[in-house]
């Protein structure tokens, strides 16, 4: 059964689900590009690592990354003198190793990174080491001859820095070609709209290849059997903006009605 939504499914943004979606999407993008690129290029899946203390890791039970190991901690009971106030048990934020994947299109002949493709995670859009690490990487790419494709399929968190008056949107895809900087193409789209097809810039004089994220996400949704694990009766996290709440319920109800008729 397909997703009820014509574009991005907001239920995939849940902190407990997004790490898997992020991992699958990066792999799907790499596979799709490798089928269309000439033998002048290869797609490399890279990662950056840092320590982070996510504020909501205790709340949701897992971090915003795909690698996490939880160990049981031994506790000891101490005898507290009667003259002291009674203690309470508190939970301390523990640093976790964060590994975030991204893609690089490399020139086979020189090994040069032609295009960097980033799929943003919540840690990239939240104040802290994740945001600092990503913005540092972003500035490095923008100061180089490497093209940047930045895919933001998350409604929560900070919007990446851009100049000028930009209409608000739920989601964004930025295509920054090194040959036209500081100008770049920004595709802003909302929950009610399909994800636009974008061009992936390559070496000078080479024709761009297209990236159809909508088709890739539909395939991921189907192969991962998300329809069996998502409870569409729950409120998505983050919540839907008020102007789209009625539309969201209608999409879900139409999907339920259609399934019951088959």
MARTOR-159817 format. One record per atom (N, C-alpha, C): residue in one letter; atom name; x, y, z. Coordinates in Angstrom, 2 decimals, decimal comma. Example, Ala and Ser with C-alpha at 12.3 -4.5 7.8 and 13.67 -1.06 7.14 Angstrom:
BEGIN
   residu   atome         X         Y         Z
        A       N     13,19     -5,69      7,80
        A      CA     12,30     -4,50      7,80
        A       C     13,20     -3,30      7,80
        S       N     12,85     -2,25      7,08
        S      CA     13,67     -1,06      7,14
        S       C     12,90      0,03      7,87
//
This chain:
BEGIN
   residu   atome         X         Y         Z
        X       N      0,85     -1,19      0,00
        X      CA      0,00      0,00      0,00
        X       C      0,89      1,25      0,00
        X       N      0,64      2,20     -0,90
        X      CA      1,48      3,39     -0,97
        X       C      1,18      4,36      0,17
        X       N      2,03      5,35      0,32
        X      CA      1,81      6,40      1,32
        X       C      0,56      7,19      0,96
        X       N     -0,17      7,70      1,97
        X      CA     -1,37      8,50      1,69
        X       C     -1,05      9,86      1,07
        X       N      0,21     10,26      1,07
        X      CA      0,56     11,62      0,69
        X       C      1,19     11,67     -0,70
        X       N      0,88     12,72     -1,46
        X      CA      1,42     12,82     -2,82
        X       C      2,89     13,21     -2,85
        X       N      3,40     13,75     -1,76
        X      CA      4,79     14,17     -1,67
        X       C      5,48     13,51     -0,50
        X       N      6,11     14,31      0,33
        X      CA      6,78     13,79      1,52
        X       C      5,73     13,32      2,52
        X       N      5,97     12,15      3,10
        X      CA      5,09     11,64      4,15
        X       C      5,59     12,17      5,49
        X       N      4,83     13,04      6,17
        X      CA      5,32     13,66      7,41
        X       C      5,57     12,66      8,53
        X       N      4,96     11,48      8,46
        X      CA      5,16     10,48      9,50
        X       C      6,56      9,86      9,42
        X       N      7,21     10,00      8,28
        X      CA      8,58      9,50      8,15
        X       C      9,58     10,39      8,87
        X       N      9,14     11,58      9,29
        X      CA     10,03     12,51      9,99
        X       C     10,14     12,21     11,48
        X       N      9,35     11,27     11,98
        X      CA      9,40     10,96     13,41
        X       C     10,82     10,58     13,81
        X       N     11,32     11,09     14,96
        X      CA     12,70     10,81     15,37
        X       C     13,04      9,33     15,44
        X       N     12,06      8,47     15,71
        X      CA     12,34      7,04     15,79
        X       C     12,44      6,39     14,42
        X       N     11,96      7,07     13,38
        X      CA     11,92      6,48     12,04
        X       C     12,91      7,13     11,09
        X       N     13,16      8,42     11,26
        X      CA     13,98      9,15     10,29
        X       C     15,37      8,56     10,10
        X       N     16,10      8,10     11,14
        X      CA     17,43      7,54     10,88
        X       C     17,42      6,43      9,84
        X       N     16,42      5,55      9,90
        X      CA     16,32      4,48      8,90
        X       C     15,98      5,05      7,53
        X       N     15,04      5,99      7,49
        X      CA     14,67      6,62      6,21
        X       C     15,89      7,31      5,60
        X       N     16,63      8,03      6,42
        X      CA     17,82      8,74      5,97
        X       C     18,83      7,76      5,37
        X       N     19,07      6,67      6,06
        X      CA     20,02      5,67      5,58
        X       C     19,56      5,06      4,25
        X       N     18,30      4,69      4,19
        X      CA     17,77      4,09      2,96
        X       C     17,77      5,08      1,81
        X       N     17,46      6,36      2,09
        X      CA     17,38      7,35      1,03
        X       C     18,75      7,63      0,44
        X       N     19,77      7,73      1,27
        X      CA     21,12      7,96      0,76
        X       C     21,54      6,82     -0,15
        X       N     21,28      5,60      0,28
        X      CA     21,64      4,44     -0,54
        X       C     20,84      4,43     -1,85
        X       N     19,56      4,79     -1,77
        X      CA     18,71      4,81     -2,97
        X       C     19,19      5,87     -3,96
        X       N     19,58      7,04     -3,45
        X      CA     20,10      8,10     -4,33
        X       C     21,37      7,64     -5,02
        X       N     22,27      7,02     -4,25
        X      CA     23,51      6,53     -4,84
        X       C     23,23      5,51     -5,94
        X       N     22,34      4,57     -5,67
        X      CA     22,02      3,54     -6,67
        X       C     21,39      4,15     -7,92
        X       N     20,48      5,11     -7,72
        X      CA     19,80      5,74     -8,86
        X       C     20,79      6,52     -9,73
        X       N     21,69      7,26     -9,10
        X      CA     22,65      8,05     -9,87
        X       C     23,64      7,17    -10,61
        X       N     24,04      6,07     -9,98
        X      CA     25,00      5,18    -10,62
        X       C     24,44      4,56    -11,90
        X       N     23,14      4,48    -11,99
        X      CA     22,51      3,92    -13,19
        X       C     22,47      4,91    -14,35
        X       N     22,63      6,20    -14,05
        X      CA     22,53      7,23    -15,10
        X       C     23,86      7,91    -15,40
        X       N     24,82      7,85    -14,47
        X      CA     26,10      8,52    -14,68
        X       C     26,96      7,73    -15,67
        X       N     27,79      8,44    -16,41
        X      CA     28,76      7,78    -17,28
        X       C     29,89      7,21    -16,42
        X       N     30,77      6,46    -17,05
        X      CA     31,88      5,84    -16,33
        X       C     32,97      6,85    -15,94
        X       N     32,71      8,14    -16,19
        X      CA     33,64      9,19    -15,76
        X       C     33,49      9,48    -14,26
        X       N     32,42      8,95    -13,65
        X      CA     32,12      9,30    -12,27
        X       C     31,90      8,04    -11,44
        X       N     32,03      8,21    -10,13
        X      CA     31,58      7,21     -9,16
        X       C     30,92      7,94     -8,01
        X       N     29,97      7,27     -7,35
        X      CA     29,26      7,86     -6,22
        X       C     29,81      7,24     -4,94
        X       N     30,34      8,07     -4,06
        X      CA     30,91      7,59     -2,80
        X       C     29,99      7,96     -1,65
        X       N     29,73      7,00     -0,77
        X      CA     28,96      7,28      0,44
        X       C     29,97      7,52      1,57
        X       N     29,97      8,75      2,07
        X      CA     30,92      9,15      3,11
        X       C     30,17      9,39      4,41
        X       N     30,91      9,62      5,49
        X      CA     30,27      9,95      6,76
        X       C     31,17     10,88      7,57
        X       N     30,54     11,67      8,42
        X      CA     31,26     12,49      9,39
        X       C     30,85     12,03     10,78
        X       N     31,76     12,13     11,70
        X      CA     31,53     11,62     13,06
        X       C     31,85     12,71     14,07
        X       N     31,01     12,83     15,08
        X      CA     31,25     13,77     16,18
        X       C     30,46     13,31     17,39
        X       N     30,73     13,91     18,55
        X      CA     29,99     13,61     19,76
        X       C     28,90     14,63     19,94
        X       N     27,73     14,16     20,33
        X      CA     26,58     15,04     20,49
        X       C     25,79     14,61     21,72
        X       N     25,10     15,57     22,32
        X      CA     24,20     15,28     23,43
        X       C     22,82     15,75     23,02
        X       N     22,07     14,94     22,26
        X      CA     20,74     15,37     21,80
        X       C     19,80     15,57     22,96
        X       N     19,10     16,71     22,96
        X      CA     18,21     17,05     24,06
        X       C     17,04     16,11     24,18
        X       N     16,61     15,53     23,05
        X      CA     15,41     14,70     23,08
        X       C     15,73     13,21     23,02
        X       N     17,00     12,82     23,26
        X      CA     17,35     11,41     23,14
        X       C     16,64     10,56     24,18
        X       N     16,45     11,10     25,38
        X      CA     15,74     10,34     26,42
        X       C     14,25     10,29     26,09
        X       N     13,73     11,37     25,54
        X      CA     12,30     11,45     25,24
        X       C     11,89     10,43     24,19
        X       N     12,64     10,33     23,12
        X      CA     12,23      9,44     22,02
        X       C     12,88      8,07     22,12
        X       N     13,87      7,91     22,98
        X      CA     14,46      6,61     23,20
        X       C     15,64      6,29     22,32
        X       N     15,80      7,01     21,19
        X      CA     16,96      6,78     20,33
        X       C     17,46      8,12     19,82
        X       N     18,74      8,18     19,41
        X      CA     19,26      9,43     18,86
        X       C     18,82      9,63     17,42
        X       N     19,28     10,71     16,83
        X      CA     18,91     11,03     15,47
        X       C     19,84     10,37     14,46
        X       N     20,52      9,31     14,84
        X      CA     21,47      8,67     13,96
        X       C     21,19      7,19     13,89
        X       N     21,88      6,52     12,97
        X      CA     21,58      5,12     12,74
        X       C     22,43      4,17     13,58
        X       N     23,45      4,68     14,26
        X      CA     24,32      3,83     15,07
        X       C     24,19      4,24     16,52
        X       N     23,72      3,32     17,35
        X      CA     23,52      3,65     18,75
        X       C     23,61      2,38     19,56
        X       N     24,37      2,41     20,64
        X      CA     24,51      1,24     21,49
        X       C     24,21      1,64     22,92
        X       N     23,31      0,94     23,55
        X      CA     22,91      1,25     24,90
        X       C     23,37      0,13     25,81
        X       N     24,07      0,46     26,89
        X      CA     24,53     -0,53     27,85
        X       C     23,88     -0,28     29,20
        X       N     23,68     -1,36     29,95
        X      CA     23,13     -1,23     31,28
        X       C     24,21     -0,73     32,23
        X       N     23,87      0,16     33,10
        X      CA     24,82      0,71     34,07
        X       C     24,49      0,16     35,46
        X       N     25,53     -0,29     36,15
        X      CA     25,35     -0,77     37,52
        X       C     25,17      0,40     38,46
        X       N     24,28      0,27     39,39
        X      CA     24,04      1,32     40,38
        X       C     24,25      0,73     41,76
        X       N     24,70      1,55     42,67
        X      CA     24,92      1,12     44,05
        X       C     24,13      2,03     44,97
        X       N     23,61      1,47     46,01
        X      CA     22,83      2,24     46,98
        X       C     23,74      2,68     48,11
        X       N     23,80      3,96     48,36
        X      CA     24,64      4,48     49,44
        X       C     23,79      4,81     50,65
        X       N     24,40      4,70     51,82
        X      CA     23,72      5,06     53,06
        X       C     23,87      6,56     53,26
        X       N     22,75      7,26     53,32
        X      CA     22,76      8,71     53,43
        X       C     22,49      9,10     54,88
        X       N     23,37      9,89     55,48
        X      CA     23,14     10,31     56,87
        X       C     21,81     11,03     57,01
        X       N     21,20     10,86     58,18
        X      CA     19,89     11,47     58,40
        X       C     19,95     12,98     58,38
        X       N     21,13     13,56     58,57
        X      CA     21,23     15,02     58,61
        X       C     21,14     15,64     57,20
        X       N     21,27     14,78     56,16
        X      CA     21,20     15,31     54,80
        X       C     19,78     15,23     54,26
        X       N     19,51     16,09     53,27
        X      CA     18,21     16,03     52,62
        X       C     18,14     14,78     51,75
        X       N     16,94     14,26     51,56
        X      CA     16,78     13,08     50,72
        X       C     17,13     13,42     49,27
        X       N     17,80     12,54     48,58
        X      CA     18,19     12,77     47,20
        X       C     17,10     12,31     46,25
        X       N     17,19     12,75     45,02
        X      CA     16,29     12,30     43,97
        X       C     17,14     11,76     42,83
        X       N     16,58     10,87     42,07
        X      CA     17,29     10,30     40,93
        X       C     17,13     11,20     39,72
        X       N     18,23     11,54     39,07
        X      CA     18,19     12,38     37,88
        X       C     18,87     11,63     36,74
        X       N     18,60     12,06     35,52
        X      CA     19,21     11,47     34,33
        X       C     20,13     12,49     33,69
        X       N     21,37     12,10     33,45
        X      CA     22,35     13,00     32,85
        X       C     22,42     12,77     31,34
        X       N     22,52     13,85     30,56
        X      CA     22,69     13,68     29,10
        X       C     24,07     13,10     28,82
        X       N     24,12     11,95     28,16
        X      CA     25,37     11,27     27,87
        X       C     25,78     11,54     26,42
        X       N     27,04     11,90     26,21
        X      CA     27,49     12,12     24,83
        X       C     27,41     10,84     24,02
        X       N     26,96     10,98     22,78
        X      CA     26,81      9,84     21,88
        X       C     27,59     10,11     20,60
        X       N     28,15      9,05     20,05
        X      CA     28,85      9,19     18,79
        X       C     27,84      9,26     17,65
        X       N     27,88     10,34     16,92
        X      CA     26,96     10,57     15,81
        X       C     27,69     10,32     14,50
        X       N     27,11      9,49     13,65
        X      CA     27,66      9,23     12,32
        X       C     26,60      9,60     11,29
        X       N     26,93     10,57     10,45
        X      CA     25,99     11,05      9,44
        X       C     26,54     10,78      8,04
        X       N     25,72     10,17      7,20
        X      CA     26,15      9,86      5,85
        X       C     25,82     10,97      4,88
        X       N     26,63     11,10      3,84
        X      CA     26,36     12,01      2,74
        X       C     27,01     11,43      1,49
        X       N     26,70     12,01      0,34
        X      CA     27,18     11,48     -0,93
        X       C     28,15     12,44     -1,61
        X       N     29,12     11,86     -2,30
        X      CA     30,04     12,65     -3,12
        X       C     30,13     12,02     -4,51
        X       N     29,93     12,83     -5,54
        X      CA     30,14     12,39     -6,92
        X       C     31,57     12,76     -7,29
        X       N     32,38     11,77     -7,58
        X      CA     33,80     12,00     -7,81
        X       C     34,18     11,72     -9,26
        X       N     35,13     12,51     -9,73
        X      CA     35,71     12,30    -11,06
        X       C     36,64     11,09    -10,97
        X       N     36,40     10,09    -11,79
        X      CA     37,21      8,87    -11,75
        X       C     38,68      9,17    -12,06
        X       N     38,91     10,04    -13,02
        X      CA     40,28     10,29    -13,48
        X       C     41,12     11,01    -12,43
        X       N     40,53     11,97    -11,72
        X      CA     41,30     12,80    -10,79
        X       C     40,98     12,53     -9,33
        X       N     39,84     11,90     -9,04
        X      CA     39,41     11,71     -7,66
        X       C     38,77     12,96     -7,07
        X       N     38,67     14,01     -7,86
        X      CA     38,09     15,27     -7,39
        X       C     36,61     15,11     -7,09
        X       N     36,15     15,75     -5,99
        X      CA     34,72     15,74     -5,65
        X       C     34,03     16,78     -6,53
        X       N     33,19     16,31     -7,43
        X      CA     32,50     17,20     -8,36
        X       C     31,25     17,78     -7,71
        X       N     30,47     16,92     -7,03
        X      CA     29,20     17,33     -6,42
        X       C     29,05     16,66     -5,07
        X       N     28,67     17,44     -4,07
        X      CA     28,35     16,89     -2,75
        X       C     26,83     16,92     -2,58
        X       N     26,27     15,80     -2,15
        X      CA     24,82     15,70     -1,95
        X       C     24,56     15,42     -0,47
        X       N     23,82     16,30      0,16
        X      CA     23,51     16,19      1,58
        X       C     22,01     15,99      1,78
        X       N     21,65     15,00      2,60
        X      CA     20,28     14,83      3,06
        X       C     20,28     15,18      4,54
        X       N     19,66     16,29      4,89
        X      CA     19,77     16,82      6,25
        X       C     19,10     15,91      7,27
        X       N     19,70     15,87      8,46
        X      CA     19,16     15,16      9,62
        X       C     18,77     16,18     10,68
        X       N     17,96     15,78     11,67
        X      CA     17,60     16,72     12,74
        X       C     18,80     17,34     13,43
        X       N     19,89     16,58     13,60
        X      CA     21,07     17,12     14,26
        X       C     21,72     18,23     13,45
        X       N     21,53     18,22     12,12
        X      CA     22,07     19,30     11,28
        X       C     21,28     20,59     11,44
        X       N     20,06     20,51     11,97
        X      CA     19,18     21,67     12,03
        X       C     18,89     22,12     13,46
        X       N     19,66     21,58     14,42
        X      CA     19,45     21,89     15,83
        X       C     20,76     22,41     16,40
        X       N     20,68     23,49     17,19
        X      CA     21,88     24,10     17,76
        X       C     22,71     23,06     18,49
        X       N     24,01     23,05     18,22
        X      CA     24,89     22,08     18,86
        X       C     25,96     21,60     17,90
        X       N     26,67     20,54     18,28
        X      CA     27,78     20,04     17,44
        X       C     27,35     19,64     16,04
        X       N     26,14     19,07     15,91
        X      CA     25,67     18,64     14,59
        X       C     25,52     19,80     13,63
        X       N     24,89     20,87     14,11
        X      CA     24,71     22,06     13,27
        X       C     26,05     22,70     12,96
        X       N     26,92     22,78     13,97
        X      CA     28,24     23,40     13,76
        X       C     29,05     22,61     12,73
        X       N     29,03     21,27     12,87
        X      CA     29,80     20,44     11,95
        X       C     29,28     20,56     10,53
        X       N     27,95     20,58     10,39
        X      CA     27,40     20,64      9,04
        X       C     27,65     22,01      8,40
        X       N     27,44     23,09      9,16
        X      CA     27,62     24,41      8,57
        X       C     29,08     24,66      8,20
        X       N     30,01     24,07      8,97
        X      CA     31,42     24,18      8,62
        X       C     31,69     23,46      7,30
        X       N     31,13     22,25      7,16
        X      CA     31,28     21,50      5,91
        X       C     30,62     22,26      4,75
        X       N     29,46     22,84      5,01
        X      CA     28,73     23,58      3,98
        X       C     29,55     24,76      3,46
        X       N     30,15     25,51      4,38
        X      CA     30,96     26,66      3,99
        X       C     32,19     26,23      3,19
        X       N     32,76     25,09      3,58
        X      CA     33,92     24,59      2,85
        X       C     33,55     24,26      1,40
        X       N     32,40     23,61      1,22
        X      CA     31,95     23,27     -0,13
        X       C     31,64     24,53     -0,93
        X       N     30,95     25,48     -0,30
        X      CA     30,56     26,70     -1,02
        X       C     31,77     27,55     -1,40
        X       N     32,88     27,34     -0,71
        X      CA     34,10     28,09     -1,02
        X       C     34,99     27,37     -2,02
        X       N     34,51     26,25     -2,52
        X      CA     35,31     25,42     -3,42
        X       C     34,67     25,37     -4,81
        X       N     35,21     24,53     -5,66
        X      CA     34,66     24,33     -7,01
        X       C     33,65     23,19     -7,04
        X       N     33,30     22,66     -5,88
        X      CA     32,37     21,55     -5,79
        X       C     30,93     22,06     -5,77
        X       N     30,07     21,45     -6,57
        X      CA     28,65     21,77     -6,52
        X       C     28,06     21,21     -5,23
        X       N     26,96     21,82     -4,77
        X      CA     26,28     21,34     -3,56
        X       C     24,80     21,14     -3,85
        X       N     24,29     19,95     -3,50
        X      CA     22,85     19,68     -3,53
        X       C     22,45     19,35     -2,10
        X       N     21,57     20,18     -1,55
        X      CA     21,18     20,07     -0,14
        X       C     19,69     19,75     -0,06
        X       N     19,36     18,58      0,48
        X      CA     17,99     18,09      0,51
        X       C     17,47     18,16      1,94
        X       N     16,43     18,96      2,15
        X      CA     15,86     19,15      3,48
        X       C     14,41     18,67      3,47
        X       N     14,19     17,46      3,95
        X      CA     12,85     16,88      4,01
        X       C     12,34     16,84      5,45
        X       N     12,77     17,81      6,25
        X      CA     12,37     17,89      7,65
        X       C     11,76     19,25      7,94
        X       N     10,55     19,24      8,50
        X      CA      9,88     20,50      8,79
        X       C     10,42     21,18     10,04
        X       N     10,99     20,41     10,95
        X      CA     11,49     20,98     12,20
        X       C     12,90     21,53     12,07
        X       N     13,32     22,30     13,07
        X      CA     14,69     22,79     13,13
        X       C     14,93     24,07     12,38
        X       N     16,21     24,46     12,35
        X      CA     16,62     25,71     11,72
        X       C     16,73     25,54     10,20
        X       N     16,37     26,61      9,50
        X      CA     16,57     26,64      8,05
        X       C     18,00     27,05      7,75
        X       N     18,63     26,41      6,78
        X      CA     20,01     26,76      6,45
        X       C     20,10     28,20      5,96
        X       N     21,23     28,87      6,25
        X      CA     21,37     30,30      5,91
        X       C     21,26     30,56      4,41
        X       N     20,43     31,55      4,07
        X      CA     20,28     32,02      2,68
        X       C     19,96     33,50      2,74
        X       N     20,39     34,23      1,73
        X      CA     20,16     35,66      1,69
        X       C     18,91     35,98      0,87
        X       N     18,29     37,10      1,20
        X      CA     17,13     37,53      0,45
        X       C     15,83     37,12      1,12
        X       N     14,73     37,57      0,51
        X      CA     13,40     37,24      1,01
        X       C     12,94     35,93      0,38
        X       N     12,75     34,93      1,23
        X      CA     12,41     33,59      0,74
        X       C     11,07     33,18      1,33
        X       N     10,15     32,78      0,47
        X      CA      8,83     32,35      0,93
        X       C      8,97     31,10      1,81
        X       N      8,25     31,05      2,92
        X      CA      8,33     29,87      3,79
        X       C      7,78     28,64      3,09
        X       N      8,35     27,50      3,40
        X      CA      7,88     26,23      2,84
        X       C      8,20     25,12      3,83
        X       N      7,47     24,03      3,71
        X      CA      7,71     22,90      4,62
        X       C      9,05     22,24      4,34
        X       N      9,40     22,12      3,06
        X      CA     10,60     21,39      2,66
        X       C     11,36     22,20      1,62
        X       N     12,65     21,86      1,45
        X      CA     13,50     22,62      0,53
        X       C     14,56     21,71     -0,10
        X       N     14,86     21,99     -1,35
        X      CA     16,02     21,39     -2,01
        X       C     16,82     22,53     -2,62
        X       N     18,08     22,61     -2,27
        X      CA     18,97     23,66     -2,76
        X       C     19,97     23,04     -3,74
        X       N     20,10     23,66     -4,92
        X      CA     21,10     23,24     -5,89
        X       C     22,03     24,43     -6,11
        X       N     23,25     24,31     -5,60
        X      CA     24,24     25,38     -5,72
        X       C     25,34     24,93     -6,67
        X       N     25,34     25,51     -7,87
        X      CA     26,37     25,20     -8,85
        X       C     27,56     26,13     -8,63
        X       N     28,74     25,57     -8,63
        X      CA     29,93     26,38     -8,36
        X       C     30,12     27,47     -9,40
        X       N     29,60     27,25    -10,60
        X      CA     29,78     28,21    -11,69
        X       C     28,86     29,42    -11,59
        X       N     27,83     29,36    -10,76
        X      CA     26,87     30,47    -10,66
        X       C     26,81     31,07     -9,26
        X       N     27,66     30,64     -8,35
        X      CA     27,61     31,20     -7,00
        X       C     27,96     32,69     -7,02
        X       N     27,32     33,47     -6,13
        X      CA     26,51     33,06     -4,97
        X       C     25,05     32,73     -5,30
        X       N     24,65     32,81     -6,56
        X      CA     23,28     32,46     -6,90
        X       C     23,11     30,95     -6,88
        X       N     21,94     30,50     -6,46
        X      CA     21,64     29,08     -6,39
        X       C     20,16     28,88     -6,65
        X       N     19,76     27,68     -6,99
        X      CA     18,36     27,36     -7,21
        X       C     17,79     26,74     -5,93
        X       N     16,68     27,31     -5,47
        X      CA     16,00     26,79     -4,28
        X       C     14,62     26,30     -4,68
        X       N     14,35     25,03     -4,42
        X      CA     13,03     24,45     -4,67
        X       C     12,33     24,32     -3,31
        X       N     11,41     25,24     -3,06
        X      CA     10,61     25,16     -1,85
        X       C      9,27     24,52     -2,15
        X       N      8,86     23,56     -1,34
        X      CA      7,58     22,90     -1,59
        X       C      6,96     22,50     -0,25
        X       N      5,65     22,33     -0,28
        X      CA      4,90     22,05      0,94
        X       C      4,42     20,61      0,98
        X       N      3,85     20,27      2,12
        X      CA      3,36     18,92      2,36
        X       C      2,37     18,48      1,28
        X       N      1,56     19,40      0,78
        X      CA      0,52     19,06     -0,18
        X       C      1,05     18,82     -1,59
        X       N      2,34     19,08     -1,83
        X      CA      2,89     19,04     -3,18
        X       C      3,86     17,87     -3,35
        X       N      3,95     17,35     -4,57
        X      CA      4,97     16,33     -4,83
        X       C      6,38     16,92     -4,71
        X       N      7,34     16,07     -4,44
        X      CA      8,73     16,51     -4,38
        X       C      9,22     16,78     -5,80
        X       N      9,78     17,95     -6,06
        X      CA     10,19     18,27     -7,43
        X       C     11,39     17,44     -7,88
        X       N     11,46     17,19     -9,18
        X      CA     12,63     16,56     -9,79
        X       C     13,68     17,65     -9,99
        X       N     14,92     17,36     -9,61
        X      CA     15,98     18,38     -9,72
        X       C     17,14     17,83    -10,54
        X       N     17,91     18,75    -11,09
        X      CA     19,10     18,39    -11,85
        X       C     20,32     18,30    -10,95
        X       N     21,18     17,33    -11,19
        X      CA     22,42     17,17    -10,44
        X       C     23,57     17,66    -11,34
        X       N     24,21     18,77    -10,95
        X      CA     25,29     19,30    -11,78
        X       C     26,53     18,42    -11,76
        X       N     27,23     18,39    -12,91
        X      CA     28,44     17,57    -13,04
        X       C     29,59     18,46    -13,52
        X       N     30,57     17,87    -14,16
        X      CA     31,71     18,64    -14,65
        X       C     31,27     19,63    -15,74
        X       N     32,08     20,65    -15,92
        X      CA     31,77     21,67    -16,93
        X       C     31,60     21,03    -18,29
        X       N     30,51     21,38    -18,98
        X      CA     30,23     20,87    -20,30
        X       C     29,47     19,57    -20,33
        X       N     29,33     18,91    -19,17
        X      CA     28,60     17,64    -19,11
        X       C     27,13     17,89    -18,83
        X       N     26,28     17,12    -19,47
        X      CA     24,85     17,26    -19,24
        X       C     24,49     16,79    -17,84
        X       N     23,60     17,51    -17,17
        X      CA     23,18     17,13    -15,83
        X       C     22,30     15,89    -15,86
        X       N     22,33     15,14    -14,77
        X      CA     21,41     14,02    -14,59
        X       C     20,31     14,46    -13,64
        X       N     19,17     13,81    -13,72
        X      CA     18,03     14,20    -12,88
        X       C     17,91     13,28    -11,68
        X       N     17,36     13,84    -10,61
        X      CA     17,13     13,08     -9,39
        X       C     15,65     13,18     -9,04
        X       N     14,96     12,05     -9,09
        X      CA     13,53     11,98     -8,81
        X       C     13,35     11,40     -7,40
        X       N     13,38     12,27     -6,41
        X      CA     13,27     11,84     -5,02
        X       C     11,90     11,24     -4,71
        X       N     10,86     11,72     -5,39
        X      CA      9,52     11,21     -5,13
        X       C      9,44      9,72     -5,44
        X       N      9,96      9,33     -6,58
        X      CA      9,95      7,92     -6,96
        X       C     10,82      7,09     -6,01
        X       N     11,96      7,63     -5,61
        X      CA     12,84      6,91     -4,70
        X       C     12,18      6,69     -3,34
        X       N     11,51      7,73     -2,82
        X      CA     10,84      7,60     -1,52
        X       C      9,68      6,62     -1,59
        X       N      8,96      6,63     -2,71
        X      CA      7,85      5,68     -2,87
        X       C      8,37      4,25     -2,85
        X       N      9,51      4,03     -3,49
        X      CA     10,10      2,70     -3,48
        X       C     10,56      2,29     -2,09
        X       N     11,16      3,23     -1,36
        X      CA     11,60      2,95      0,01
        X       C     10,41      2,62      0,89
        X       N      9,36      3,41      0,76
        X      CA      8,15      3,20      1,56
        X       C      7,59      1,80      1,34
        X       N      7,61      1,38      0,09
        X      CA      7,06      0,06     -0,24
        X       C      7,97     -1,07      0,25
        X       N      9,28     -0,97     -0,03
        X      CA     10,20     -2,05      0,33
        X       C     10,35     -2,19      1,84
        X       N     10,32     -1,05      2,56
        X      CA     10,46     -1,07      4,02
        X       C      9,16     -1,43      4,73
        X       N      8,06     -1,52      3,97
        X      CA      6,74     -1,85      4,51
        X       C      6,32     -0,89      5,63
        X       N      6,56      0,39      5,37
        X      CA      6,20      1,40      6,37
        X       C      4,70      1,46      6,62
        X       N      3,89      1,09      5,63
        X      CA      2,44      1,10      5,81
        X       C      2,01      0,18      6,95
        X       N      2,83     -0,84      7,23
        X      CA      2,49     -1,78      8,30
        X       C      2,94     -1,30      9,68
        X       N      3,86     -0,34      9,72
        X      CA      4,41      0,09     11,00
        X       C      4,00      1,50     11,43
        X       N      3,52      2,31     10,49
        X      CA      3,11      3,68     10,84
        X       C      1,67      3,68     11,31
        X       N      1,44      4,32     12,45
        X      CA      0,08      4,49     12,97
        X       C     -0,40      5,88     12,57
        X       N     -1,21      5,93     11,52
        X      CA     -1,68      7,22     11,01
        X       C     -2,79      7,82     11,87
        X       N     -3,17      7,14     12,93
        X      CA     -4,12      7,73     13,88
        X       C     -3,42      8,65     14,88
        X       N     -2,10      8,54     14,94
        X      CA     -1,33      9,38     15,85
        X       C     -1,01     10,72     15,20
        X       N     -0,69     11,71     16,02
        X      CA     -0,27     13,01     15,53
        X       C      1,19     12,93     15,09
        X       N      1,50     13,36     13,87
        X      CA      2,89     13,30     13,43
        X       C      3,80     14,22     14,24
        X       N      5,06     13,87     14,30
        X      CA      6,08     14,68     14,98
        X       C      7,12     15,09     13,95
        X       N      7,34     16,43     13,80
        X      CA      6,64     17,53     14,45
        X       C      5,21     17,66     13,93
        X       N      4,35     18,38     14,69
        X      CA      2,95     18,51     14,29
        X       C      2,80     19,21     12,94
        X       N      1,70     18,90     12,28
        X      CA      1,38     19,53     11,00
        X       C      0,96     20,98     11,25
        X       N      1,37     21,89     10,37
        X      CA      0,90     23,27     10,48
        X       C     -0,63     23,29     10,36
        X       N     -1,22     24,25     11,03
        X      CA     -2,67     24,29     11,16
        X       C     -3,38     24,33      9,81
        X       N     -2,83     25,04      8,83
        X      CA     -3,49     25,19      7,54
        X       C     -3,51     23,89      6,73
        X       N     -2,74     22,90      7,14
        X      CA     -2,70     21,64      6,40
        X       C     -3,28     20,47      7,19
        X       N     -3,80     20,74      8,38
        X      CA     -4,29     19,64      9,22
        X       C     -5,52     18,95      8,63
        X       N     -6,47     19,72      8,15
        X      CA     -7,67     19,13      7,56
        X       C     -7,33     18,34      6,31
        X       N     -6,43     18,88      5,49
        X      CA     -6,00     18,19      4,28
        X       C     -5,31     16,88      4,62
        X       N     -4,49     16,89      5,65
        X      CA     -3,77     15,69      6,07
        X       C     -4,74     14,59      6,49
        X       N     -5,73     14,94      7,28
        X      CA     -6,73     13,95      7,70
        X       C     -7,49     13,39      6,50
        X       N     -7,77     14,25      5,54
        X      CA     -8,49     13,81      4,35
        X       C     -7,67     12,78      3,56
        X       N     -6,37     13,03      3,42
        X      CA     -5,50     12,08      2,69
        X       C     -5,48     10,73      3,38
        X       N     -5,37     10,75      4,70
        X      CA     -5,32      9,49      5,46
        X       C     -6,64      8,76      5,37
        X       N     -7,76      9,48      5,50
        X      CA     -9,09      8,86      5,42
        X       C     -9,33      8,26      4,03
        X       N     -8,90      8,97      2,99
        X      CA     -9,06      8,46      1,63
        X       C     -8,28      7,16      1,44
        X       N     -7,10      7,10      2,04
        X      CA     -6,29      5,89      1,94
        X       C     -6,96      4,73      2,66
        X       N     -7,51      5,01      3,85
        X      CA     -8,19      3,97      4,63
        X       C     -9,43      3,49      3,90
        X       N    -10,22      4,43      3,35
        X      CA    -11,42      4,06      2,61
        X       C    -11,08      3,23      1,37
        X       N    -10,01      3,64      0,68
        X      CA     -9,62      2,90     -0,51
        X       C     -9,15      1,49     -0,19
        X       N     -8,47      1,34      0,95
        X      CA     -7,98      0,00      1,33
        X       C     -9,13     -0,91      1,73
        X       N    -10,15     -0,35      2,39
        X      CA    -11,26     -1,17      2,83
        X       C    -12,12     -1,65      1,67
        X       N    -12,05     -0,94      0,53
        X      CA    -12,86     -1,32     -0,63
        X       C    -12,20     -2,42     -1,44
        X       N    -10,88     -2,63     -1,24
        X      CA    -10,19     -3,65     -2,02
        X       C    -10,29     -5,03     -1,38
//
